[in-house]
Amino acid sequence: MNGQNKANESDILPVLRTKTEARQAYDTISTYYGYTVGALGRKYGKKALERLSIAEGESVLEIGFGTGHCLKLIAKSAGQKGRVCGIDISPRMIGITKGRLENAGLVSRAELYWGDATRLPFAGRTFDAVFMSFALEVVDTPEIPRVLEEIRKVLKPGGKLGVVDMSKENGESILLRLYEWIHNKCPKYVGSRPIYAEKSLIQAGFHIQSREKVRIFGLPAEIIVAVTSLS
């Protein structure tokens, strides 16, 4: 198993841009992100939230919320008694999300933070659920275990993690190889790449509750819900 895991990790392309370059890229595309790249994955973000089954009064964190479409749904589900937080690396994305929440009358229900998932600014055992939609795949491979450990720390015992990501585990395809070629050619603006999310979650100590394979314009992707232990 360990040999197979090492082989899998070597298949994953590196993230070649720095975090500063990532912030600058998302700031640049923030104005139209929700109508282009963000819109492509919105359907699957909604599906993942349905699987996550957020209840009124729960505390929920979204990592990499982009222009805030899913964060708005989370705020509605958690209700007035819940606590909703979001963290994103792009200040301009945060500004757009704040405006979206204000227009929906939900701005008082969500706390927005600037930063990245390798250092979450929250106390341990704070959240009932954490959500990432096409965000884990922009984390460079050596930092994925660190991010998942941060998530485990801030989740309550038995807490849930919902992940949507492009997947290397759904088999090879011409479109997948083309996407990876684009990732290598334009690393500053195409930071995401297919990963082995399920195996990373298991290695980090999560228990897989459900996994659904999907395709986004032919690209293999997956929706995973995982839980932490009760202790």
N, C-alpha and C positions, 0 to 999 in steps of 0.2 A: 504493500500500500504506500509506504513512504517513497519508494522509487517511482511509483506512478504519479504521486503528488508532485515530486520534484520535476518530472517530465512535463506535467501539465503546466507548472509555473513557468517553465522555460518557453512554453508556447505562447505565453501572454506577452504582447508587445509592451515595451516600456512607455511611460508618459514622459515625453521629451521636453515639455515646457516646464518652466519654473512656476511657482505659485503666483509670483508677481505677473508673469506673462498670462497666466490663466485669468487673474482678476482683470487685467487690461482687455483681454479678449472678450470676456463676458460683459464688461462695461460697454465695449464697442458695439456688440450685437444685441444689447439689452432692449433697444427700442423695438426691434422687429422679431426678437427671439420667440415671443409668445405666438406669433403668426406663422412661424416657419418651423425650426427645429423643435421648439417646445410643443407646438401643436401636434406634431407627429406622434409623440409619446403620451399625449394627454389622455387618450382613451384607455391606455394600459395603466396609467396612474390611477384613474378612477376605478378600474377593475381591482387593482391592488388594495385600494382603500376599502372596497367592499369586502375583500377577503380579511382585511385587518379588523373589521367590525368595531370601529371606535364607538364607544358608548358615551352618553351624556355624563358629564362630570369627570371624565378621564383627563389625565395629563398626557400631552402628546408633543413630540419634537419631530420636526421635519428638517432634514439635513440637505442642503442644496436645493432650496425651494424655488429658485429661478424667479419667474414673474408671478408666482403666487397662486396659480389656479388650484392646485391641490391643497395648499395651505388654507385657502378660503373654504374648501369642502371640509377640511379637518375642523376649522373653527365652528362651522355650522353643526357638525356632528357632536363635538365636545360640549357645545352649549355654553350658557352663561356660567355654569358652575364648574366648567372644565378649565384647564390651563393649557394653552397652546403656545409653543415657542418655535421659532424658525431660525436657522443659521445659514448664511450664505457668504461666499467669498467676494461677491460683487456689490459694492455700494449702490450702483445704479439699479441693479436688480432689486435691492432692498427698497429703494425709492419707488419703483414701479409697483412692487407688492404692497407697500403701504397705501398707495393711491387706490389700488384694487380693493383692499380691505375697507378703506374709507368709503368708497362708492357703494360697497355692500353693507355698510353699517356694522362692520365686524372689527374695526381697527382696535377697539378696546379689549378684544378677546385674544389678541395675539401679541407676543413679545418678539421683536425682530432683532437679531444679533448679527454683527459682522465678524467673520472668522472662518476657520476650517475645522474639519471633524477630527483632526489629530489632537486638538486641545479644546474639548468641549467645556464651556464656562458654566457648568451646572454641578450641583452637589450630587453625590451618589444616591442611587435609588430614588430618583425624582420622577421618572416618567413611567406611565403604564404602557406606552407604545412609542416606537421610533419608526420613521418612514423615510425611505430614500428612493426616489424615482430617477433612474438614469444618472445617479450621482456616485455610487460606489465604483463604477467603471472609469471615472476620471481620476481616481486615486491611484498613484503609482504602486506597483505590486509590492514593494517592501513596506509600504505604509498601510496596506489593507488590514493586516492583523492588528496594527496599532489603532486604527479607526474602529474596528470591531470590538476591541478591548475597551475603548472609550465608551462605546454604546452600551456594552454590558455593564459598565460601572454606573451609568446614569439610569438604567432600567431597574424597575422594581423586580423583586423575585417573581418569576412567572410572567414577566413582561414580554411584549411582542415586538418583533422587528419585521417590517414589510419592506421588501426590496424588489425593484424592477430594474432589469439590466439586460444589456446585450450579452448573449451567451456563447461561449466556445463549446458548451456541452451538448448543443443541439445538432452537432454534425457540421462538417465543412460544406461550404457552398461558394459558388463563384462570386456572389454578391458580398459574402463575408470577406473573402480575400481582397475584393476590390475596395471595400471599406477600410481594411487594414492598410492597403497601399496608400489610400488617401490620408489616413492617420499618419503614416510615415512621411508623406510629402508635405503635409500642412500641419505640423505638430502644435503650432501656436493656437490654431483655431479649431482643430479637430482633436481634442484631448482625450475623448472617450475611445474605448476599444473593447471588444468582447473579452469577458473574463470567466473564470470558474467560480461563480458566486456561491453555489451550494456547497462545494467542498471547502471554500474559505469559511463559511458560516459554521460548518461542522467542526473544522479544526479550531475555531475560536470558542467552541463550547456551546453553540446553539443547537437546539433540537428542531429539525425541520417538521413543521406542521402541515404544510401543503406546498406544492410546486406545480406550476402550470406552464407548459411550453407555448409560446406564441411566436408569430412572425410579424415584423413591421416592414412592410414593403419588401418582403423576401428575406430580411435579415433575422436570424434566430435571436429570440429574446425569451425571458422567463419572468414569472411573477412568483416570488417566494415569500411565505410567511414562516417565521421561525420564532421560537420561544426560549427564554432562559429557564434555568432550573428554579424550583420553588424555594430553595434555601439561599 
